[in-house]
Amino acid sequence: MVATTPKPRLVKLTIIPQGEEPFSAGGYNRNATHYVVKVEIGGAAGVVVPLVGKQPPDVHIWILGGEAPAFLKSEGPLYEGGPIWRIEQVSPV
């Protein structure tokens, strides 16, 4: 992925499934798969970034699987240095 930083940089995304988490929608109990997206910065910058506290935080995403997968929610920054945002559907609990 090309990170839209002041100086664009090519980064690698690692998507790791973290298991299933229950939720309910419309009176039905279901399970969503929780994924963690980690940003890996390569080269010399990848070694220095964690040491100076500039490593981007992980992004968490919940997806309802099946024949037509559906987005449920995400938590993470929307831009470099931004706050952690939670974006989710209204009805699932």
C-alpha positions, -999 to 999 in steps of 0.1 A, spaced: 0 0 0 12 35 -6 10 54 27 -2 90 21 23 107 43 41 140 36 66 119 17 46 90 1 60 56 12 54 20 2 44 -1 32 34 -37 37 1 -46 54 -2 -78 74 -38 -89 81 -41 -113 110 -74 -130 120 -79 -128 157 -109 -152 160 -146 -147 162 -166 -124 184 -204 -126 190 -229 -99 182 -266 -97 175 -286 -79 149 -324 -80 144 -328 -105 172 -303 -130 157 -271 -140 173 -241 -142 149 -203 -143 149 -180 -118 133 -144 -124 124 -120 -99 140 -89 -89 120 -59 -69 130 -41 -49 102 -5 -41 110 16 -16 90 51 -28 84 76 -1 73 106 -15 55 142 -5 52 161 15 77 130 36 86 113 3 97 141 -1 123 140 35 136 103 41 136 94 19 166 124 33 186 112 69 182 75 61 189 62 67 153 50 32 146 14 35 132 -11 18 155 -29 -14 145 -63 -11 128 -90 -36 140 -118 -47 116 -148 -69 122 -164 -87 92 -195 -109 90 -185 -138 68 -206 -159 45 -217 -158 9 -219 -120 9 -194 -107 36 -205 -75 54 -185 -48 72 -195 -44 108 -170 -20 124 -134 -8 125 -112 9 150 -81 28 140 -67 61 128 -78 75 94 -47 95 88 -11 97 101 -10 110 136 -48 111 138 -70 99 167 -84 64 169 -118 64 153 -146 37 157 -168 33 126 -196 9 130 -231 -1 118 -260 12 139 -279 -20 145 -254 -48 154 -249 -50 192 
